[in-house]
Amino acid sequence: MFDSVYSQYLRFRPSRVYTRAVQWAGLTFVALIVLVFALHRHLQPSVATPSYAALNDAVYQAHNQIAFQPLVPSSDKDVPLEVLRARPKPKAALISLVRNSEIEGIELSMRHLEARFNHKYNYPWIFFNDVPFDDDFKARTKNLTNAECHYVLIPEEHWSLPPWIDESRFISSLEYLGAIGVGKGWMISYRHMCRWNSGFFYKHPILDDYDWYWRVEPDVHFFCDIDYDPFAFMEENNLKYGFNMNILDDARSFPSMWRQTQEFMGDYPELIHPDADLSWIIDHRNDGEYNNCQFFSNFEIGSLDFFRSKTYNTYFDYIDRKGGFFYERFGDAPLHTLAIVLFLSKKETHFFRDIGYQHDINRQCPANLFDKCSCEPTVLDENFYKLVPMESPQKKPDDSCIRLWLGGEWLDKDEKTGEYLKSGYSF
């Protein structure tokens, strides 16, 4: 009997009307889901920046724009030393994050910068370390300058794993990035350093009475006499950030930073500067992605008020909470670059091409200051492929990063030879 009933059940077929009703109900349900998602997307806050199409077009149009005209500092070369030192000065300091073991490296940097610049202006040196400085370090650095020296211990909370970071995931990241060859990807201290330079250096009370900083790394060279005060130059011209190199970096160390920045732009459109120029960091051949150009932050002269601002700290906190300083290997250079692009106008940023400088393999020497410099002049694009070799599979921008930033005639090339028509700079 059971088999008979079961066989009747198997022979049962629903009516055509019933089948059509089920089909229409299913289609209606799918349509409602699509409609809900479409409405949700439409109601999301719009990003107060140009569309990708507009950004891509801006890159193309840069060829026809007037070249960015930088300010030119006036020289103090013939001003007597006693007059220079008697002038009112900006509230500024030379700052360095350095270990006790790097004493020889910072001695080299200090000798260069004191001889080329600071012996005339006597700006104080402020040294930061995550452990106390020893007496040998203090004695040897004080011996190199007539300016005041301060030795500062970084608070533990600024140099430790934040509570929202998964430690096991962090350790896995160290192993992975080290294995694929990302520069210093396996170093725990390097993660803390990048995070501190991104979001904490300007918060230390030692800098409360200062408006400006000049970042000085150990083992760097300054090749040219600096016959003016860059701090006063920045202050007098309403500048907020000064850089020395604009180079391409290894995208493997910060793959999610641009996506997170886009999310931030969507959440905080009111914070984007109305004159923000994103065109030079957008790769129009790669769906409007970040082209990985960045200001080389090993040399930077900047406004502490800019980094103390609510705008900058809202951005830093947003990115920091995503964990990229530990799960990836976020650097302060791309973070500073994106912040400067988003929150400042281009007129508030300055290219210090006249300051000859070298950090590790990256070097730049001005072309037309032979009487002031002890270096072989470099071309404008000298450092473009230093961190990302030409043979790397990473997508490259159309032009070198510094040319994209300068824009206009700096991008023009000879149709026959492909050579740039403007290869130097005003310095």
C-alpha positions as CSV (number, residue, x, y, z in Angstrom):
1,M,0.0,0.0,0.0
2,F,2.9,2.3,0.9
3,D,4.4,1.8,-2.6
4,S,1.1,2.6,-4.3
5,V,0.7,5.9,-2.4
6,Y,4.3,6.8,-3.0
7,S,4.0,6.1,-6.8
8,Q,0.9,8.3,-6.9
9,Y,2.9,11.1,-5.2
10,L,5.7,10.8,-7.8
11,R,3.1,11.0,-10.6
12,F,1.7,14.3,-9.2
13,R,2.3,17.4,-11.4
14,P,1.2,20.9,-10.3
15,S,-1.2,22.8,-12.6
16,R,0.2,25.2,-15.2
17,V,-1.5,28.1,-13.3
18,Y,0.2,27.2,-10.1
19,T,3.6,26.9,-11.8
20,R,3.2,30.3,-13.5
21,A,2.2,31.9,-10.1
22,V,5.3,30.5,-8.4
23,Q,7.5,31.8,-11.2
24,W,6.0,35.3,-11.1
25,A,6.4,35.4,-7.3
26,G,10.1,34.5,-7.6
27,L,10.7,37.1,-10.3
28,T,8.9,39.8,-8.2
29,F,11.0,38.9,-5.1
30,V,14.3,39.2,-7.1
31,A,13.1,42.6,-8.6
32,L,12.4,43.9,-5.1
33,I,15.9,43.0,-3.9
34,V,17.5,44.7,-6.9
35,L,15.3,47.8,-6.3
36,V,16.3,47.9,-2.6
37,F,20.0,47.8,-3.5
38,A,19.6,50.4,-6.2
39,L,17.8,52.8,-3.8
40,H,20.5,52.2,-1.1
41,R,23.3,53.0,-3.5
42,H,21.4,56.1,-4.7
43,L,20.9,57.4,-1.2
44,Q,24.5,57.1,-0.2
45,P,26.3,60.4,0.4
46,S,28.0,61.6,-2.8
47,V,31.7,62.2,-2.9
48,A,32.5,65.9,-3.2
49,T,35.3,65.3,-5.7
50,P,35.3,65.0,-9.4
51,S,34.1,61.8,-11.0
52,Y,36.6,59.3,-12.4
53,A,35.8,60.5,-15.9
54,A,36.5,64.1,-14.9
55,L,39.7,63.1,-13.2
56,N,40.9,61.1,-16.2
57,D,40.0,64.0,-18.4
58,A,42.0,66.3,-16.1
59,V,45.1,64.2,-16.6
60,Y,44.8,64.5,-20.4
61,Q,44.1,68.2,-20.2
62,A,47.2,68.8,-18.1
63,H,49.2,68.9,-21.4
64,N,47.4,72.0,-22.3
65,Q,47.5,73.8,-19.0
66,I,50.0,76.5,-18.0
67,A,52.9,74.9,-16.1
68,F,52.7,75.2,-12.3
69,Q,54.8,78.2,-11.4
70,P,56.7,77.8,-8.1
71,L,57.7,80.6,-5.8
72,V,61.4,81.5,-5.8
73,P,63.0,82.3,-2.4
74,S,65.0,85.5,-2.0
75,S,68.6,84.9,-0.9
76,D,70.1,85.9,2.5
77,K,73.6,85.3,1.2
78,D,74.9,88.8,1.7
79,V,73.1,89.5,5.0
80,P,75.5,89.6,7.9
81,L,75.3,86.7,10.4
82,E,74.5,88.9,13.3
83,V,71.5,90.4,11.4
84,L,70.2,87.0,10.5
85,R,70.3,85.8,14.1
86,A,68.7,89.0,15.3
87,R,65.7,88.7,13.1
88,P,62.4,87.4,14.5
89,K,62.1,83.8,13.5
90,P,59.2,81.4,13.0
91,K,58.5,79.0,15.8
92,A,60.2,76.0,14.2
93,A,62.4,73.0,15.0
94,L,64.5,70.3,13.3
95,I,63.0,67.0,14.4
96,S,64.5,63.5,14.1
97,L,63.3,60.0,15.0
98,V,66.5,58.2,15.8
99,R,67.9,55.4,17.9
100,N,71.0,55.5,20.2
101,S,72.6,53.0,17.8
102,E,72.2,55.5,14.9
103,I,74.5,58.1,16.4
104,E,76.9,58.0,13.6
105,G,74.1,58.4,11.0
106,I,72.6,61.4,12.8
107,E,76.0,63.0,13.2
108,L,76.4,62.9,9.5
109,S,73.0,64.5,8.9
110,M,73.7,67.2,11.5
111,R,77.1,68.1,10.1
112,H,75.6,68.5,6.7
113,L,72.6,70.6,7.7
114,E,74.4,72.7,10.3
115,A,77.1,73.6,7.7
116,R,74.7,74.2,4.9
117,F,71.9,76.0,6.9
118,N,71.5,75.9,10.6
119,H,74.7,77.4,11.8
120,K,73.3,80.7,10.5
121,Y,69.8,80.4,12.0
122,N,70.2,78.2,15.1
123,Y,66.9,76.4,15.0
124,P,66.6,73.8,17.9
125,W,67.0,70.1,17.4
126,I,64.4,67.8,18.9
127,F,65.3,64.0,19.0
128,F,62.6,61.4,19.5
129,N,63.2,57.8,20.6
130,D,61.1,54.9,22.0
131,V,63.7,54.3,24.6
132,P,65.7,56.9,26.6
133,F,68.7,58.5,24.9
134,D,72.0,57.6,26.5
135,D,74.7,60.1,27.6
136,D,77.0,59.3,24.7
137,F,74.2,60.2,22.2
138,K,73.4,63.4,24.0
139,A,77.1,64.5,24.3
140,R,77.9,63.8,20.7
141,T,74.9,65.6,19.2
142,K,75.3,68.6,21.4
143,N,78.8,68.9,20.3
144,L,77.7,69.5,16.6
145,T,75.5,72.5,17.1
146,N,75.2,75.8,18.9
147,A,71.4,75.4,18.9
148,E,69.4,73.9,21.8
149,C,68.9,70.1,21.8
150,H,66.0,68.3,23.3
151,Y,65.8,64.5,23.9
152,V,62.3,63.2,24.0
153,L,60.9,59.8,25.0
154,I,57.9,58.7,22.9
155,P,54.9,57.6,25.0
156,E,54.3,53.9,25.1
157,E,50.8,54.2,23.7
158,H,52.2,55.8,20.6
159,W,54.6,53.0,20.0
160,S,52.6,49.8,20.7
161,L,50.0,47.6,19.2
162,P,46.6,49.3,19.5
163,P,43.8,47.2,21.1
164,W,41.8,46.7,17.9
165,I,44.6,44.9,16.1
166,D,44.5,41.1,15.9
167,E,48.0,40.1,16.9
168,S,48.0,36.7,15.1
169,R,46.9,38.4,11.9
170,F,49.6,41.0,12.4
171,I,52.3,38.3,12.7
172,S,51.1,36.6,9.6
173,S,51.3,39.9,7.7
174,L,55.0,40.2,8.8
175,E,55.8,36.8,7.5
176,Y,53.9,37.3,4.3
177,L,55.3,40.7,3.3
178,G,58.8,39.6,4.3
179,A,58.4,36.5,2.1
180,I,57.3,38.5,-1.0
181,G,60.1,41.0,-0.6
182,V,58.2,44.2,0.4
183,G,60.8,46.6,1.9
184,K,61.1,46.2,5.6
185,G,57.8,44.3,5.6
186,W,59.0,41.9,8.3
187,M,60.0,44.6,10.8
188,I,57.7,45.3,13.8
189,S,59.6,48.6,14.7
190,Y,59.1,49.9,11.1
191,R,55.3,49.6,11.5
192,H,55.4,51.6,14.7
193,M,57.7,54.2,13.0
194,C,55.4,54.7,10.1
195,R,52.3,55.0,12.3
196,W,54.1,57.4,14.6
197,N,55.2,59.6,11.7
198,S,51.7,59.5,10.4
199,G,49.6,60.3,13.4
200,F,51.6,61.0,16.6
201,F,54.7,63.1,16.2
202,Y,52.9,66.4,16.1
203,K,50.9,65.5,19.3
204,H,53.9,65.4,21.6
205,P,53.8,68.3,24.2
206,I,57.4,69.2,23.3
207,L,56.1,70.6,20.0
208,D,53.2,72.6,21.5
209,D,55.0,75.9,21.2
210,Y,56.1,75.3,17.6
211,D,54.4,76.0,14.3
212,W,56.8,74.4,11.9
213,Y,59.0,71.3,11.6
214,W,61.7,70.0,9.4
215,R,62.1,66.2,9.4
216,V,65.7,65.0,9.3
217,E,66.6,61.4,9.0
218,P,69.9,59.7,10.0
219,D,72.4,59.1,7.2
220,V,71.2,61.8,4.9
221,H,73.3,64.3,2.9
222,F,72.6,68.0,2.2
223,F,74.7,69.0,-0.8
224,C,73.8,72.7,-1.3
225,D,74.2,75.9,0.7
226,I,70.7,77.1,1.8
227,D,70.9,80.9,1.7
228,Y,67.5,81.6,3.0
229,D,65.2,80.4,5.8
230,P,62.8,77.8,4.5
231,F,60.6,78.2,7.6
232,A,60.2,82.0,7.0
233,F,59.7,81.3,3.3
234,M,56.8,78.9,4.1
235,E,55.3,81.3,6.6
236,E,55.5,84.4,4.4
237,N,53.9,82.6,1.4
238,N,51.1,80.8,3.3
239,L,52.6,77.4,2.4
240,K,51.7,74.3,4.5
241,Y,53.9,71.5,3.1
242,G,57.3,71.4,1.4
243,F,58.8,68.3,-0.3
244,N,62.1,67.5,-2.1
245,M,61.2,64.4,-4.1
246,N,58.0,63.0,-5.6
247,I,58.5,59.3,-6.5
248,L,56.7,56.1,-7.2
249,D,56.4,53.6,-4.4
250,D,55.8,49.8,-4.1
251,A,52.0,49.4,-4.2
252,R,52.3,46.0,-2.4
253,S,52.9,47.8,0.9
254,F,49.6,49.7,1.0
255,P,47.1,48.0,-1.4
256,S,44.0,49.0,0.5
257,M,44.8,52.6,1.4
258,W,43.2,54.2,-1.7
259,R,40.0,52.2,-1.3
260,Q,39.8,53.2,2.3
261,T,40.5,56.8,1.3
262,Q,37.7,56.7,-1.2
263,E,35.4,55.4,1.5
264,F,36.5,58.3,3.7
265,M,35.8,60.8,0.9
266,G,32.3,59.3,0.7
267,D,31.7,59.6,4.4
268,Y,33.3,63.0,4.9
269,P,32.8,65.0,1.6
270,E,32.7,68.3,3.5
271,L,36.3,67.9,4.5
272,I,37.7,67.8,1.0
273,H,39.3,71.1,0.0
274,P,37.3,72.9,-2.8
275,D,40.5,73.3,-4.8
276,A,41.8,69.8,-4.2
277,D,43.8,68.6,-7.3
278,L,43.6,64.8,-7.5
279,S,44.4,64.7,-11.2
280,W,48.2,64.0,-10.8
281,I,47.6,61.0,-8.5
282,I,44.9,59.3,-10.6
283,D,45.8,56.6,-13.2
284,H,43.4,57.2,-16.1
285,R,44.5,53.9,-17.7
286,N,43.7,51.9,-14.6
287,D,40.0,52.7,-13.8
288,G,40.8,55.8,-11.8
289,E,43.0,54.0,-9.3
290,Y,45.8,55.7,-7.2
291,N,49.0,55.7,-9.3
292,N,51.2,55.3,-6.2
293,C,53.0,58.6,-6.6
294,Q,54.0,60.2,-3.3
295,F,56.0,62.9,-1.7
296,F,59.1,61.3,-0.2
297,S,58.5,62.1,3.4
298,N,62.1,61.4,4.6
299,F,62.5,65.1,3.7
300,E,59.6,67.3,4.5
301,I,59.1,70.8,5.9
302,G,55.6,71.3,7.2
303,S,53.0,73.1,9.2
304,L,52.3,71.6,12.5
305,D,48.9,73.3,12.6
306,F,47.9,71.4,9.4
307,F,48.7,68.0,11.1
308,R,47.0,69.1,14.3
309,S,43.8,70.0,12.5
310,K,40.6,68.2,13.0
311,T,40.4,67.4,9.3
312,Y,43.8,65.6,9.2
313,N,43.2,63.7,12.4
314,T,39.7,62.6,11.3
315,Y,41.4,61.1,8.3
316,F,44.3,59.5,10.2
317,D,42.0,58.0,12.8
318,Y,39.8,56.6,10.0
319,I,42.7,54.9,8.2
320,D,44.4,53.8,11.5
321,R,41.2,52.0,12.6
322,K,41.3,49.9,9.5
323,G,44.6,48.3,10.7
324,G,46.7,48.8,7.6
325,F,49.8,49.9,9.5
326,F,49.9,46.3,10.8
327,Y,47.9,44.1,8.5
328,E,49.7,45.7,5.5
329,R,52.7,48.0,5.7
330,F,51.2,51.4,5.4
331,G,53.8,54.2,5.2
332,D,53.6,57.8,6.3
333,A,54.6,58.9,2.8
334,P,51.4,57.8,1.0
335,L,49.2,58.8,3.9
336,H,50.8,62.3,4.0
337,T,50.5,62.6,0.3
338,L,46.8,61.7,0.1
339,A,46.0,64.0,3.0
340,I,47.9,66.9,1.4
341,V,46.1,66.3,-2.0
342,L,42.7,66.1,-0.3
343,F,42.9,68.8,2.3
344,L,45.2,71.5,0.7
345,S,45.2,73.4,-2.5
346,K,48.2,72.9,-4.7
347,K,49.3,76.5,-4.0
348,E,49.9,75.6,-0.4
349,T,52.6,73.0,-1.4
350,H,56.2,73.7,-2.4
351,F,58.8,71.8,-4.3
352,F,62.3,72.5,-2.8
353,R,64.2,71.6,-5.9
354,D,67.0,73.9,-4.8
355,I,67.9,71.8,-1.8
356,G,70.3,69.1,-2.8
357,Y,69.5,66.0,-0.8
358,Q,70.2,62.2,-0.6
359,H,68.6,59.5,1.4
360,D,69.8,56.0,0.7
361,I,69.5,55.4,-3.1
362,N,67.2,58.4,-3.7
363,R,69.2,61.6,-4.6
364,Q,68.4,64.9,-6.2
365,C,70.7,67.8,-7.0
366,P,69.6,71.0,-8.6
367,A,70.7,71.7,-12.2
368,N,71.8,75.3,-12.1
369,L,73.4,76.0,-8.7
370,F,76.9,74.9,-9.4
371,D,78.4,77.6,-7.1
372,K,76.3,76.4,-4.1
373,C,76.3,72.6,-4.5
374,S,78.8,69.8,-4.2
375,C,76.9,67.2,-6.2
376,E,76.4,66.1,-9.8
377,P,73.2,67.6,-11.1
378,T,70.3,65.1,-11.5
379,V,67.5,65.2,-14.0
380,L,64.0,65.9,-12.8
381,D,63.0,62.2,-13.1
382,E,66.1,60.9,-11.4
383,N,64.2,58.9,-8.6
384,F,61.2,57.8,-10.5
385,Y,62.2,54.1,-10.8
386,K,64.4,53.8,-7.7
387,L,61.8,52.1,-5.5
388,V,59.8,50.4,-8.2
389,P,62.2,49.2,-11.0
390,M,61.1,49.6,-14.6
391,E,60.9,45.8,-14.9
392,S,58.4,45.5,-12.1
393,P,54.9,44.3,-13.2
394,Q,53.4,47.2,-11.1
395,K,51.5,49.5,-13.4
396,K,53.3,52.8,-14.0
397,P,51.9,56.3,-14.6
398,D,52.1,57.9,-18.0
399,D,54.8,60.3,-16.8
400,S,57.1,60.6,-13.8
401,C,55.4,61.6,-10.6
402,I,57.1,65.0,-10.3
403,R,56.2,65.9,-13.9
404,L,52.5,64.9,-13.2
405,W,52.6,67.2,-10.2
406,L,54.1,70.1,-12.1
407,G,51.8,69.5,-15.1
408,G,51.5,71.7,-18.2
409,E,54.6,72.1,-20.4
410,W,56.6,69.8,-18.1
411,L,54.7,66.9,-19.7
412,D,55.3,67.9,-23.3
413,K,57.5,65.6,-25.4
414,D,59.1,65.8,-28.8
415,E,57.0,63.8,-31.3
416,K,60.0,62.3,-33.0
417,T,62.3,61.5,-30.2
418,G,59.9,61.1,-27.3
419,E,62.2,63.3,-25.2
420,Y,60.8,65.8,-22.7
421,L,60.9,69.3,-24.0
422,K,61.5,70.7,-20.5
423,S,64.0,68.6,-18.7
424,G,65.3,70.9,-16.0
425,Y,63.8,73.2,-13.4
426,S,64.2,76.8,-12.3
427,F,66.9,75.6,-10.0
